[in-house]
Structures are given as structure tokens and as C-alpha cells.
Amino acid sequence: MSRKINIMRFGIHLFLWILLTLFLVYFIYDPHAAFLQQFIATLVVTGFTALPAYFSSKVLVPKLLYRKLIGKFIGALLLVAIANTVLTYFVAGAFYFELSGKSIFRDIFFIQYLFSFFFIINSIVIAVSSAIQIIADRFGMEQQLHVVESEKVDTELAFLRAQVNPHFLFNVLNTIYFQIHKDNSAARNSVEKLSEMLRYQLYECNTDMIDISRELAYIENYIAVQQLRMEAGTDLQMRLPGDMGSIKIAPLLLLPLVENAFKHISNFKDPSKNKLYINIYKEPDSRFVVNVVNTFNSMESGVQLPTSSGLGLKNLERRLALLYPGKHSITRKRGENTYETTLKIQYHD
């Protein structure tokens, strides 16, 4: 579908530029001069008109208009139109002079006419290209929201179909908890953490955004439960800042990174060589970073490392593309026996 849209968009752009070229040839045509020289000069004018058109739509619209800097946006459009009018007049005029030998500085009225004509053309093209960009962005945003809503409904339906009655599940966990002897604090603590994880998934993850402190508490409980199956002495660390502020993120967004690290961690005989480090922090430019590093044993046959082909990471990348378009990055780095994944997300308090 995206390929068809790109082809259609290219075709529309090409048609509009051809139409503009024919329009310019018709209005600037001089019957006393050779047609070929005039047509080449007109192509130069069209080419120079494309520069401010794409600059305005791709740079000024998102950088100024979408940030509600209306005065700066209008001023920038006028400045671009004037600057390109001057540039077009002199460059296209130089081409025309070289091809035909006729000067573009014949008289003041001719100069005023061409300057006014080029300025009007530049202004119209800039305005139309900006309007097309705004419409395309609005349409793309609506399509994106539709996809997000559709996937959200599908996820909720799948979740409901697979969901065990939460009251029954918590009652069972509560019964198991009190069946464990009070001296066995480790087992009781594990049941408590599992209960907290289920409560978070069942009751707190039904909103689009959640406070990051709740998400991090869930990750901590997940790590504590995973530690039960890890060999004693495994170097497992999670580093968090003292205060993450009021950041809100989509629920269960960080879990796939941590799950993959536990899935692919090495299994050396010396447990101290098995390392898993999770470092979460904020950067000054309103981004928070999740850095996960785990060791793997490259000597093990059939070892598989997490890649974008994994279902969990595919789902993660899909969610990131829908929820944080243009506001996230995810990088992976493989060392001799370490694998590092770094996720960065732009946020707003």
C-alpha cells in the first residue's frame, strides 16, 4: 500500500511541475525569440521554484507552523519567496542571455514585470505546496490514529479471550500465600511480586499512557521473579534515577527489551560471568533512555540473538512507530560476547 501511495504522490508532483512549466511558457513566451531557448530558461525557472516549495513544506511547516509560530512562519515564507525571486531572475536570465543573446535588463518596466511575475508564482507555489503538506500530514495522522485504535481493539479482544478471571486468580494466589510457612519469606515475597505483576497487567494497563514509575515498578518485579531461576552469583543490575518526574509512556513498552535480555543471557559455568545490566535514565533534551546489556555465549551451538525478526521486538517496533513517530530510536550493538540494545524516546512532562 505504501509503495502505491508513493508512486501516486510522485505522479501528482510530476504532473503539477509539468503543468507549471507549460503555464510559464505560455505567459513568458516571446514570439520574437527562439522557442528552445525560452523553454530551457523556463525549465530553470521551474527548477528554482521547486526549491522554496519543498523547503517550505518539509522544513518551515513542521518547524514553525506545527509549533504555532504563525508570525515567524508567514515571515519566513515571504523571505523565501523574495530571495528565490531574485535568485530565479538572475540565474534564469543568465541562462537566457547565454542561449539567445538577449538581455533581461531591457527596461525598468520589463524588469518590474518579471520580478512581480516570479514573486507571484513563487508565492502561489509555496502556498500550494505548504497546503498539500498540511493536508497530507493530517490525512496520515488520521490513518495512523485509525490503525492505533484498530490494533488497540484487537489487542483488548485477544486479551479478554485469553484472560483468566482475575478475582479467581488473585484468590488462588492469596490462598497459596497463606499456605506458605511464615519462615519462608522468600517464597512469600515471590508470590507477592507475582500478584503485583498480574494486578498491573489486568487493572492498570487499560489506559493509553501510564506513569513511568508504575512501569518501572513492574519491571523490577519482573526481574525479581526472573532471578528465582537464575543461578546464584549472576551479575544482574538495574540502575534507575532517583526521580523520573511525571513522564508517562505506553504500558508494557519496556518489557520486550528486558524479556529478550533474560531469554538470551549467557550460561557460563562461572555465574559471575553471566551479566545483565539495565540502565534507565533521562537526558537533558527531554528524552529518556533504556539501555540493556547482556552477555551471551558465542561458543554455544545454535545460539540466537535478539533481532528485529523476533516477534516481541517486531511488536515493540510497531508500537513505537505508531505511538512515537519520529520521536524514538532503537539501536543494537553486538560485541564479542555482549549484546546491547538502547531505546530512546522523546517525552513531554
N, C-alpha and C positions, 0 to 999 in steps of 0.2 A: 504493500500500500504506500509506504513512504517513497519508494522509487517512482511510482506513478505520479505522486504529488510533486516530486522534484522535477520530473520530466514536464509535467503540466506547467509548473511555475517557470521553468526555463523557456518553454514555448510562449507563455504570456509575455515575459520580459522581452524576448526576441521580437515578437510581434509589435510591441509598443515602441521599441527603439527603431524598427524599420518604419513604422508609421510616423514617428517624429522626424526621421531623416527625409522622408517624402514631403512632409509638411514644410520643413526648412527649405528644401529645394524649390518648392512651389513659391514660397514667399520671397526668397532671396534671389531667385533666378533673374539673370541679366541676359536679355536676348542678344545683346551686342558682344557677348563673350562666349568662349567655347564651353560646351556643356560639361565635358570631362573634368576640366579644371575646377569648375564650380561644384561638381559632385564630390570630388576628392576633398575640397575645402569644407563642404558640408559634413562629410564623414568625420573630419577632425572636430568640427563643432559638436556633433553628436557625441563623440568620444569624450570630449571635455565636459559636456553636460552630464554624462553618466557619473563622473567623479563626485560632484556635490550631491547628486541624487542618492548614491549608495552611502556616502559619508553621513548624510543627514538621517537616512532611515536606519542604518546599522549602528551609528555612534551617538548622534545627537538625541534621537528618540529615546533609546533606553537610558542614556546617561543623564539627560536633562528633563525631558518630558515626563518619563515614568517616575522621576523623583520629585515631580511637581514644581520644577524650577521653570515656570512658564515664561517669565520675563527673559531669563537667560536663553531659553530655547528659541524664542522669537528673534532675539538679538543675534544669536548665533546663525540662524537661518538667513537673516538679512546680510550679515557679514559674509557668509559663504557665497550667497548669490552675487554680491557686488564683486568680491575677489575673483570669482570664477568668470564673471562677465568681462572684467579687464583682461584676465589671462586668455580667455577664449578669443577676444577681439584681436589681441596682438599675435597670438600663435597662429590662429586660423588665417589672419590677414597676411602673416609672413608666408604661409604655405601658398595662399592665393597669389601673392605677388611673385613668388618664385615660379609658379606654374604659368601665370598669364602675363606677368609684367605690369599688371595694373595695380596702382597703389590704393590702399584702403583709406588714405588721408586726402581724399579728393577735395572735400569742402566740409565746413562745420555742420551743415545740415545732414550730410551723409553720415558723418561720424555720430551725431546725435541719434540719428535713426537707427543705426546698427547697435549702438550701445543700449538704447531703450529696448530694441527688439530682443537682444541677447539677455538683458536683465529680466524681461517679462518671461521669456522661455525658461530661463534658469529658475525663476520663482515658481512657475507653474509645475515644472518637472520635480522640483524639490518638494513642493506641497503634495503633489500626487504620490510620489514615492513614499513620503512620510505617512500619508493616509493609508496607502496599501500595506505598509509595515504594521501600522496600528491595527488594521482590520485582521491581518494575518496572525498577529500575536494574540488578539482577542479570540479568534477562532481556535487557535492552537491551545490557548488556555482552557476554553470551554471543552474542547475534545479531551484534554488532559484530565480535567475535573470529572468528566463523564467516565473515563477509564478508571480513575481512582475510586469513584463511587461504585462502579460496577464490580471492581475487584474487592472492594470492602464488603459488599453484599455477599459475593461468592464466598469470601473467607468466613464471614459470620455464619452463613448457612452450613459450610463444611464443619465449622467449629461446633455448631449446635448439634449436627448429626453425630459427631464423634464424642460429644461431651457426656461424661458420666454425671449423674445427678450430684451437684456439689454438696448438698446437705448430707446425702448418704456418705459421700467420700470423706467429708470432714468428721462426721460421726465415727466412721471407722478409724480414722487417724487418731481421734480423741480417745477411743477405746484402747487402741494399741499403745498410746502414750501412757495411760494409767496402768496397763498391764506390765509395762517395763518397770523393773525394780528401781526404787529411788536412787540406789547407789550407782546405777548405770546411767550416769549423767550424759555420757557421750551419745548413747542411743536415743535418750530423750531429746537431746539437743538436735539430733539429726531429724527426728520426726517433726520437731517444731519448725525447723528450717524448710522441710518439705511442705508442711502445711502453709507456711508463709508464701512459698513459691506458687502453690496452687491457688491461694487466695488472690495473689497478684494477677495471675493469668485469667482467673474466672471473673473477678469482680472489678479490677482496676484497669484492665486493658481494653475496656469497651468505649474509650474516647480516642479522638484523633491524636491528641497530644497529652503528654503526662510529664510531671515534674521529673527532672533528671535524677533527683535524689532517690525517688522510688525505683527508677530503672536500675540505678547503681546498687541499691539495696537488694534487688532481685539478683543481680549478677553476683554479689557477694554470697548470697545464699546458695546460688548455683555452684559456685566454686567450692563452698564448704561441703556440699553434698558430693561433688566430684572427688574431693580429697579423700573420701571414705574408701574409694577404690584405688587410690594412688599409693604407691609403695612409700613407706616411711623414709624420710630423708630427701624426698623430691623437692627441688628448689622451685617453689611456687610463690609468686609475689604479685600483689595487686596494690598499685600506688594511686591514691586519689588525693586531690587538693582538699584543703580544709573546708573550703566553701565554693560550691559551683554556682552560686547565685540562683536566680529564678529561671534558669534555662528550661525550656520544655522541648521534648522530642517525641517522635512517634514511638509508641510502646514496642518492646521486644526488638528494637532496631539493632542493638549491640550484641545480642545473644549469638547470632551466627558466627561472628568472629571468634568469640570465646569457645563456642562448641567445636569449631574446626581446629582450634589450637589443642584442645583436650583430645580430640579424635586422632590427631597426627603427632602427638608428642612422642619423643623417643622412649625406648625401653632398654636403656643401658643397664648392665649388671650393677654398676655403681649408681645408686639412685641420685646421688648429688649431682651427677652429670645430666640428669633429666631436668630441664629448666622450662619454666613457663612464666613469662613476665607480662603483666597487663598494666599499662600506664595510661591514665586518663587525666587530661589537663586542659586548661583554657589558654588560648593565645590572645595577644593584645588586640588583634583585628576582628574580634567577635567571632572567633571560631573555637570549637572545642575539638580535641584530638583524642582518638583512641588508638593506642599503639600496642600491638600484641606480638610477642616474640616467643617462639617455642623451638626447642631442639628437635631434630629428627635423626634417625639412624640411617645414613645413606648406604650402609653395608647390608641392610636387610633387603632380602629379595622381595620384589613386588611392592615396595614402598610407594605410596601415592601421596602426593602433597596436595593441599587445597588449591584449586584453581577456579577460574571463572566458570568452568564446566560443572562444578558441583552444584547440586540443587539448592542447598542453603545459601550459597553465595550468589547464585543466579537470582533467587528471590530477593536477596538483600539489594543487589544492584538494581533490580527492577523497582523496588520500593524507593530507593534513593533517587532514581531518575524521575519518579512520579512526584515524590514529596519535596525533594530539594533540587529541582532542575537548575543546573548551572551554579549551585551553591554547595557542592560537595566534591570530594576527590577520594579515591581509594587506590592505594599503591601496594604492590607486593614486591618483596625482595628476598631472594634465596641466597644464603651463604653456604659455606662448606658443610655445616651440619645445623644451620639455623634457618628458620623461615619467619619473616617479619611482614606483618600487614599493618598498614596505617590508614585510618579513616579520618577525614577532616570534614566537618560540617559547619557551614555558616549559620549562625543563630542570631536571634534578636530577643533581648530580655523582655 
